[in-house]
């Protein structure tokens, strides 16, 4: 990809999540960043500092949801 990022913005900020004491890790951090490219395309990047066991499930859900929204917009 030969795209230059023209703007980047933190959407959710740095989040420090406190966990229950019975969990292995007491804290986790995640940041959502929106990047805009020179061709007008936008992406949202989720950054985490620990492994998320259900990340792929969430990814597939959001991907399918976005595809449905795009098809609905094309039909209008």
N, C-alpha and C positions, 0 to 999 in steps of 0.2 A: 504494500500500500504506500503510495506516494502522497500522503495527506498530512498537511501541517495542522497542528492544533492551534486554533486562533483564540480560544477561550477555555478556561477550566474553572469549575466552581465546586466547592464542597457543599453537598446538599444536606447531609445529615450531621455533619461535623464529626468530631472525634467523640465516640460514644464509649464510655466505660461502663460496662454492664456488671453489676454485682450478681453473683450466682449464690445458690443455696450452699450451705456448708457441706452437704453430703455429696456434692459434685467434685470431680477431680480438680477442676480449675475454678478458682473463686472469681476471676475477672476475665472478661474478653473485650476486645476493642474492634470496632468496625467503622469504616468511613465509606460513604458513597460520594463519588465524584462524577460530575457531568462534564464531558469534553465536547467541544464544538470544533468541527474540522473546517478547512478552507472551502470545501465543496458544499457546506451547509448541513452535512450530516451530524447527528448528535449521538453519543453513546453515554451510558451510565455504567461506571465501573465500581464494583463493590470490592473493597479491600478489607481483609480480615487478618488478624494475627494468630489465629488458631484454626484448626481443621473444623469444618462444619459438616457433620455427618449427613445432613439432608440437603446439602447445597445443590446437588444435581437435580433432585426433585423440584426444588424451588426454581432452578434455572429453567427446567422444562415447562413448569407451570407459567412462568412469566413470558417465556418465548411463545407458547401457544396462545396466551392471552393477547399478546401484542399482534400476533398474526391474525387473530379474529378481529381485533380492532381495525387493522389495516384493510382487511377485506370489506368490513362494514363501511369504511370511509370511501373505498373505491366504488361501492355500489350506489352511493348517494349522488 
